[in-house]
Amino acid sequence: MAKNALIDELNKNLCLFIKNKYFDPFKVDGHVVSQNKYAEACGLSSSTISKINKAEGYDIPVSTIYLITEHEGGDLESFFIEFNSIQSNG
């Protein structure tokens, strides 16, 4: 697989992981909220959340992952350990 295709696949898988882990449903303080409210709580735009939700994924910056994991009470290290574990077993 070409390098760009590998990166595209990685981004797609990262977005899918985030979507499944955090976006189904969107929650703030334990309450189900709209995409817009969730984005606001994370310090992101609603369009960024929409890009992550797209089936093809997008080139997601680490800063975006950081803001989501921080909102969810996690950290990047744990996030990537779990993501890597799923990728290795998938």
SULMO-V548855 format. One record per residue. RES is the residue in one letter. PHI is phi in whole degrees, 0 to 359 (none if undefined). OMEGA is omega in radians with two decimals (NA if undefined). Layout:
# SULMO-V548855
res/phi/omega
RES/PHI/OMEGA
RES/PHI/OMEGA
This chain:
# SULMO-V548855
res/phi/omega
M/none/3.14
A/293/-3.09
K/305/3.14
N/297/3.11
A/293/3.10
L/295/3.12
I/294/3.09
D/300/3.14
E/294/3.10
L/299/3.12
N/298/3.11
K/299/3.14
N/293/3.07
L/298/3.14
C/297/3.13
L/296/3.11
F/299/3.13
I/298/3.14
K/303/-3.11
N/291/-3.07
K/281/-2.97
Y/240/-2.96
F/257/-3.05
D/234/0.03
P/266/3.03
F/289/3.13
K/225/3.01
V/229/-3.12
D/53/3.09
G/80/-3.14
H/252/3.07
V/292/-3.10
V/226/3.09
S/285/3.07
Q/303/-3.13
N/297/3.13
K/293/3.12
Y/296/3.13
A/302/3.13
E/300/-3.14
A/296/3.13
C/275/-3.06
G/82/-3.14
L/240/3.04
S/274/3.09
S/297/3.13
S/293/3.07
T/295/3.10
I/297/3.10
S/298/3.12
K/297/3.13
I/297/-3.10
N/286/-3.12
K/291/-3.10
A/301/-3.12
E/278/-3.14
G/71/3.05
Y/203/-3.08
D/286/-2.96
I/280/3.11
P/288/3.09
V/299/3.13
S/298/3.09
T/291/3.10
I/299/3.11
Y/302/-3.12
L/298/3.12
I/292/-3.12
T/295/3.09
E/297/3.10
H/301/-3.09
E/277/3.10
G/82/3.14
G/250/3.09
D/219/-3.08
L/297/-3.11
E/301/3.13
S/297/3.12
F/303/-3.07
F/287/3.04
I/297/3.13
E/295/3.13
F/300/-3.14
N/298/3.12
S/299/3.12
I/293/3.12
Q/295/-3.12
S/292/-3.11
N/268/-3.06
G/273/NA
